Every structure is written in C-alpha cells, then in structure tokens.
Amino acid sequence: MIFKEYASLIRQLTYQHIGCDLSDLQVTQLCNFGDLLLDWNQRLNLTRITDPHEVIVKHFIDSMVLAKFITGVTFADLGTGAGFPGVPLKILRPDLDIILMDSLKKRLDFIEVVIKTLNLKGVRTVHARVEDFGRNMHYRSNFDTVSSRAVARLPILLEYALPVLKVNGLFLAPKGSQFEVELVESKKALLLLGGTVEGIEHFSLGEGAEHRAVIRIRKLKETPLQYPRKAGTPAKSPIC
C-alpha cells in the first residue's frame, strides 16, 4: 500500500488545483488505483511514470482538472490506456456515466480489475479501434463530453472525437506547449467535422510538470457520415 502514505498530498493537491474536498472514500479509491497501477505496470508497461508523487500530479490531478469543464453526464474517454483521464474523473464525479475505450484488451483487463476493486458504478470498458467506435451507431452522437489524452495530434483527435459527440457536446483536448501549432493544423478538420474552438484553459501543476492547455471544442452540427474514415487512415492522412 504505497499510496496510502500520500493520502494527504492527494487531498491537498486536489483542493489546490481543482477546488474540491475529497471524501475519505475518494482518497482511498485513488490510493488503491495508484497501487494497482504500479503493480500491473511491472507486467504490462502501462505508464513510464512510476514515482508516486509524479503519478499523483501527472496522472491523477492532470486528469481530474478536466472536471471543471465537463458538461452533461455522459462521458467517453477515447484511448484510455491505463484509465486516464476516465478513472480519476469517475472517482471525482461519481455521477458521470463513463465509457473507457481502448484498442488494447490487456489494458482494459487492468481497468476491469480497477473498476471491481474500487467498486465503481456507471463506468464500463469498450474494446475497439477508435475509428470503429466512431462509426458504430450505438455510440455515434451519443456523448455530452469526450476527451482523449496523449493519443494523437489535434487534427487526428477531432476525427476520432467529434463523430461520437452530441450536437452542442464538448470535446476536451488536453495538450502541452505545442497546442498553438496543433490548433493551426486543425482549421480544416474543425470546418469539415462540425466543431469550433470555444476556449483554451491554461494551467500549471507545479515545478517539473509540463505546461498544460485544455482546448475546449464545441460540436455545432452533425459530423458527415464518412468520418471517421477507416481504421488507420486519420493517423496516416490527417485532415489538414
């Protein structure tokens, strides 16, 4: 139980950066998540960040910051990896109905253990390629908010995310210092896919943490049915 020693730090940083007082249950859930992450990481290579303090700042807090901008209750985490940002957001916002999507079954096996161990309700995993997820009519135009963290550059992410958003839904794209370049690259994709940049939220998680910018993109109209294109095409040939 490594992360139990960091319980007060988790509580402090969450209040400092997000303005939320965590309950004892939420702190325990985050500690248990951290312990499971480091344990499974020895076998699955889920994250290169293994120092507990860095896990808290660069994974937990960096994920939960998005809670400030979420609209509605249905949320999709595309390419969730080890469960970021979806699992910390579910812990912080138990009211959210979350889908954690990833193309690698082993990662989802880990997340299923996390969901069961932490007794999380209203969250489920979906094993799929992100393009196939967006073409599935069960998920298309289905979510109030979508996010995708450290998956691809913005023009590619837009083709993944906008098809599954409801009209007037919000795509939250956490980015680093290159966000301005990615925004310039995204002008054509925004126009074609039906989105507009509503705002950019800047924040810093302290010394040693990369500058962060959350790009808020509002879906104004339905995305044409030909998007997303077939698996692999958006990454090889982005709309830009």
C-alpha positions in Angstrom: 0.0 0.0 0.0 2.5 2.6 -1.2 0.0 5.4 -2.0 -1.6 5.3 1.5 1.4 7.4 2.6 0.4 10.0 0.0 -3.2 10.4 1.0 -2.8 13.9 2.5 -0.9 15.0 -0.6 -3.7 13.7 -2.9 -6.2 15.6 -0.8 -4.1 18.8 -0.7 -3.3 18.9 -4.5 -6.9 18.2 -5.5 -8.1 21.1 -3.4 -5.3 23.3 -4.7 -5.8 22.7 -8.4 -9.4 21.7 -8.7 -11.1 23.3 -5.6 -12.6 20.0 -4.5 -12.6 18.5 -1.0 -12.2 14.7 -1.5 -14.1 12.3 0.8 -12.2 9.6 2.6 -13.7 7.1 0.1 -12.4 9.1 -2.9 -8.9 9.3 -1.4 -8.9 5.6 -0.6 -10.0 4.8 -4.2 -7.2 7.0 -5.7 -4.7 5.3 -3.4 -5.9 1.9 -4.4 -5.8 2.8 -8.1 -2.2 4.0 -7.7 -1.2 0.8 -6.1 -2.9 -1.3 -8.8 -1.3 0.8 -11.5 2.3 0.3 -10.2 1.7 -3.4 -9.5 0.3 -4.2 -13.0 2.8 -1.8 -14.6 5.6 -4.3 -13.8 3.9 -6.8 -16.3 2.0 -4.6 -18.8 4.1 -1.4 -19.1 1.1 0.8 -18.6 3.0 4.0 -17.8 6.6 5.3 -17.8 5.7 7.4 -14.7 6.3 5.3 -11.6 7.2 7.7 -8.9 4.1 8.0 -6.7 4.3 11.8 -6.4 4.5 12.1 -10.2 1.7 9.6 -10.7 -0.5 11.9 -8.4 0.4 15.1 -10.3 0.8 14.0 -13.9 -1.9 11.3 -13.9 -4.5 11.9 -11.2 -4.6 15.7 -10.9 -4.0 16.2 -14.6 -7.0 14.0 -15.3 -9.3 15.5 -12.7 -8.7 19.1 -13.8 -11.0 18.3 -16.7 -13.9 18.0 -14.3 -14.1 21.8 -14.3 -15.2 21.8 -18.0 -17.4 18.7 -18.3 -20.9 19.3 -19.5 -23.8 16.8 -19.1 -23.3 13.3 -17.6 -22.3 11.0 -20.5 -18.6 10.9 -21.0 -16.3 9.0 -23.3 -12.5 8.5 -22.8 -11.0 7.6 -26.2 -7.8 5.6 -26.0 -8.0 5.5 -22.2 -4.8 3.5 -21.8 -4.3 2.9 -18.1 -7.5 4.7 -17.4 -6.6 8.3 -17.8 -8.5 10.6 -17.6 -11.6 8.4 -17.2 -10.9 6.6 -13.9 -9.9 9.6 -11.8 -12.8 11.6 -13.2 -15.2 8.8 -12.2 -13.8 8.8 -8.7 -14.1 12.6 -8.5 -17.5 12.7 -10.2 -19.4 9.5 -9.4 -22.5 11.0 -11.1 -20.8 10.6 -14.6 -21.8 7.8 -16.9 -18.4 6.9 -18.4 -17.2 4.7 -21.2 -13.5 3.9 -21.3 -12.5 2.8 -24.8 -9.2 1.3 -25.9 -7.9 -0.9 -28.7 -5.7 -3.0 -26.4 -7.5 -5.7 -24.5 -4.8 -6.1 -21.9 -5.2 -2.5 -20.8 -8.9 -3.0 -20.4 -8.3 -6.2 -18.4 -6.4 -4.0 -15.9 -9.1 -1.4 -15.9 -11.8 -4.0 -15.2 -9.8 -5.1 -12.1 -9.7 -1.4 -11.1 -13.4 -1.0 -11.6 -14.2 -4.1 -9.5 -11.6 -3.3 -6.7 -12.7 0.3 -6.3 -16.4 -0.7 -6.6 -17.1 1.9 -9.3 -20.6 2.0 -10.8 -21.7 3.6 -14.0 -18.5 3.0 -15.9 -17.7 0.4 -18.5 -15.0 -0.5 -20.9 -15.3 -0.9 -24.7 -12.7 -2.8 -26.7 -12.5 -1.2 -30.2 -10.4 0.7 -32.6 -11.3 4.4 -32.2 -12.4 4.7 -35.8 -14.7 1.7 -35.5 -16.1 3.2 -32.2 -17.0 6.4 -34.1 -18.7 4.5 -36.9 -20.8 2.4 -34.5 -24.3 3.9 -34.5 -24.7 2.8 -30.9 -22.0 5.4 -29.9 -22.2 8.0 -32.6 -23.6 11.3 -31.5 -24.1 9.8 -28.1 -21.9 11.7 -25.6 -22.2 15.1 -23.8 -18.4 15.3 -23.3 -15.5 13.4 -24.9 -11.8 13.5 -24.0 -8.7 11.9 -25.3 -5.3 12.3 -23.5 -1.9 11.8 -25.1 -3.3 9.8 -28.1 -2.6 11.9 -31.2 -2.3 15.4 -32.6 -5.4 17.6 -32.6 -6.5 17.2 -36.3 -6.5 13.4 -35.8 -8.3 13.6 -32.5 -11.0 15.7 -34.0 -11.8 13.0 -36.4 -12.0 10.5 -33.6 -14.0 12.6 -31.1 -16.5 14.8 -33.0 -18.5 11.9 -34.5 -19.4 10.5 -31.1 -20.3 13.8 -29.6 -23.9 15.0 -29.4 -24.6 18.3 -31.2 -23.6 21.0 -28.7 -21.4 18.5 -26.9 -17.9 19.3 -25.8 -14.6 17.8 -26.7 -11.8 18.4 -24.2 -8.3 18.1 -25.6 -5.5 18.3 -23.0 -2.4 19.5 -24.7 1.2 20.6 -23.9 3.3 23.5 -25.1 2.7 22.7 -28.8 -1.1 23.4 -28.6 -0.9 26.6 -30.8 0.7 24.7 -33.7 -1.9 21.9 -33.4 -4.7 24.5 -33.5 -3.4 26.0 -36.7 -3.2 22.5 -38.2 -6.8 21.8 -37.2 -8.7 24.6 -39.0 -9.8 22.4 -41.9 -10.8 19.5 -39.7 -12.9 21.7 -37.5 -14.7 23.1 -40.5 -15.3 19.7 -42.1 -16.3 17.9 -38.9 -18.6 20.5 -37.4 -16.6 21.9 -34.5 -15.4 25.2 -33.2 -12.9 26.2 -30.6 -14.8 27.6 -27.7 -11.8 28.4 -25.4 -8.4 27.4 -24.2 -7.8 26.9 -20.4 -4.2 27.2 -19.2 -2.9 25.7 -16.0 0.3 24.6 -14.3 0.6 21.7 -12.0 3.8 23.0 -10.5 7.6 22.6 -10.9 8.6 19.7 -13.1 5.2 19.5 -14.8 4.7 20.4 -18.4 2.6 23.5 -19.2 -1.0 22.3 -19.9 -3.7 23.7 -22.1 -7.2 22.2 -22.3 -8.7 23.1 -25.7 -12.5 23.2 -25.5 -14.2 22.4 -28.8 -17.9 22.6 -29.2 -19.7 20.5 -31.8 -22.0 22.8 -33.7 -23.5 20.3 -36.2 -23.6 16.7 -37.1 -20.4 15.3 -38.5 -20.7 13.9 -42.1 -21.1 10.1 -42.1 -17.9 9.4 -44.0 -16.0 10.4 -40.8 -14.2 8.9 -39.1 -12.5 7.2 -42.1 -11.5 3.5 -41.9 -9.0 2.4 -39.2 -5.5 3.8 -39.6 -6.4 6.5 -42.2 -6.8 9.5 -39.9 -3.4 9.0 -38.4 -1.7 8.4 -41.8 -3.6 11.2 -43.6 -4.9 13.8 -41.2 -7.4 16.4 -42.3 -5.2 19.5 -42.6 
